[in-house]
């Protein structure tokens, strides 16, 4: 233990942290423009009249249309501040809170790499990533710091390792390893891909690609950790994530992982790169790295990071891909192709009145698609419907039932939840949902 502690406290060049700050600033700046260009502001924030809330974040309120535009402006300006190290603490914390707010505002927006970006932004906010090669140092040279403790880079490596490891563990299922699902579905839709698209019609290709993805996730951090294999491993990272980015609609995830794996390169190598780009290292100005409480905070963080992906084993029964209980915040990447059809019925218990709900009266098409496959969203929408119909038709304690059919990874659709249950009476909680029907294996 003393040896490990000594290695983690060993002073190293701050260069990897600076390089990551530069790459992160580029990525989130591009991400802002990309999000605007594909209409996220309208589709995800302005068109919805109702937002699905994460459990425990029901208090989070919508800032209005003008507020969303202001938040996007702050996001973009913050990206410049991060990249150039200008008013860095303000910039990185502003980005963290804005981006995390936008992510939490509607739970149907959940994507693994949004979660990862918030985590890495928080890391950067806690660490001195502006301590050299920054406008802040140019403004105030006394804050320059050329060394950090090795643990300050190890936390990035550890987070990357956990993302890949749990992504690999999640792929260790029969659908992925034997059925090549859902990659088979997606590859069959990509046969027009240049040069190699014709190969995507064969089951052998589907299985090989599935196993390649599993082995990549399982071993890539090992290859990145050794100097002899690091360069070749990083080339594989670039090739793998570029191909997945071109083949599948997975947003910023390829860029995030290509940039984040740079932290595995030696600090001295990254310092030389910065020097070639104009960065200056004055060794006489190196400061002693102070101790702090931060290592203990990061230890707690990683305990949580290990616990969250494993929680479905201890807290919930059933197929996590079907129930989605414990699925989010678990690095379950590219595992599912689900299609759902949800029909909601409202009854007045004091009369014979009943209604079939038009989902699109209350949800956007994007929200309806996400809601119809996720039990917790179905429950929340049922509560929303009950409240609306109670007001609209002066109903006391309306009954809401749902008939939801879901097809998972190309199989025949099945009932997801018990259609006899009055969802209006079911409270939201993190407990096992006994109204989710078991998945029937074919």
Secondary structure, 3 states (H helix, E strand, C coil): CHHHHHHHHCEEECHHHHHHHHHHHHHHHHHHHHHHHCCHHHHHHHCCCCCCCCCCCCCCCCCHHHHHHHHHHHHHHHHHHHHHCCCHHHHHHHHHHHHHHHHHHCHHHCCHHHHHHHHHHHHHHHCCCCCCCCHHHHHCHHHCCCEEECHHHHHHHHHHHHHHHHHHHHCCCHHHHCCCCCHHHHHHCCCCCCCCHHHHHCHHHHHHHHHHHHHHHHHHHHHHHCHHHHHHHHHHHHHHHHHHHHHCCCCCHHHHHHHHHHHHCCHHHHHHHHHHCCCCCCHHHCCCCCCCCHHHHHHHHHHHHHHHHHHHHHHCCCCHHHHCCCCCCCCCCCCCCEEEEEEEEEECCCCCCEEECCHHHCCCHHHHHHHCCCHHHHHHHHHHHHHHHHHHCCCCCCEEEEEEEEEECCCCCEECECCCCCHHHCCCCCCCCCCECCCCCC
